[in-house]
Amino acid sequence: MKTDKRIVKTKTNIKNAFLELAQSKKLDDITVSELTAHAKVNRSTFYLHYDSVLGVLADIETEIAEKIASHFDTFDINDIYGSTYKILANLSALLDGIPNLKKCIVFSENSHNIIVKLKNILIEKAICAALADFPTLKEDDIKYPITFASAGIIESYLKWVRSDDSKPMEVLIAEVGKITVRILEDIATTDKKTAQTHESIKI
């Protein structure tokens, strides 16, 4: 089914207007009237596509999640430095290409749900990668250390951007990577011990 370009343009205008308003206003303070005026669309047009301001935010969150999920597929448990670099470089490129989105995610009070989604996507990808690499372990054995490492990668990046740090991204990745590698080394040790225990039981 062919997408109507007018619909795409209208929804894009509404989402861009939301991102601009969200940089300086709390979500509860953004009204449909203000949003439609900023987007230069009338209320009836708005309600053809969204039922509320929250609906616009949900649409933006879903769109971001879909775009970023493919970048997180590059996570390789055996190449933490390379994987972390690809993830953060791709995330930076995506956000740099949409300035209003970057400002909203990095600086807005309304970005909590988006950031949580980013973390959850990376956590899910990392757990899948770890389970594939450490076959004797179960998700319960690794979910907390992997969550800590994955969420730490996202939070470290956001703190780096917010602080306008002159430190190169490569240095940030090296620092974050060292901690992540230690966590994975601990998981690998647990995997090895579990495998040895299984072998002992067989004997």
C-alpha positions, 0 to 999 in steps of 0.5 A: 500500500502506497504511503500518502506523502501528504500524511507523512509530511503532516505527521513529520511537521507535528513530530518536529513541532513536539520536539521543539516544544519539548526542549523548553516545556514539560510534557504536561504543559504542551497542549494540542492547541499549542502543538497544532499552532506550532506545526501549522496544522488545524486541530481536526487534521491533528486528530486524524493522526493522533488522539493526544500529545502523548500519542505524538510522543509514543510515535516518536519513541517507536520511530527512534527505537526502530531506527536504533535497534538495527545499529545495536545488532552490531553488538559482538560479545567478543569485540567490546571495543569495536561494538561499543564504538559502532553503537555510539558512533551510529547513535551520534550520527543518527542524533546529529542528523536530527538536531531537534531529536538530539536536543530532546533526548539529551536535554529534555525532561521528556526524554525518560521513556526514550532513554529507557527504550534505548537501554532496553533494546541494547540490554536485550541484544547484549543478553542474546549475544551473551547467551549465544557465547556462553551456552551453559548459562541461563538468562538469570545468571547474566541479566543483572551484570549485562543490564549494568554494562548496557545501561552504563554505555548509554548513560556514559554517552549521554553524560559525555554529550551533556557535559560538552566534554572535549574528550574524544569519543574514542577515549570515552569508549576505551574507558567504558569498554574496560569496565564492560570487558571486566564484567564479561570476563566475570561472566565467562568465568562463571560459564567455565565453572558451570561447564566444569560442574556439569562435566563433574556431574556426568562423571 
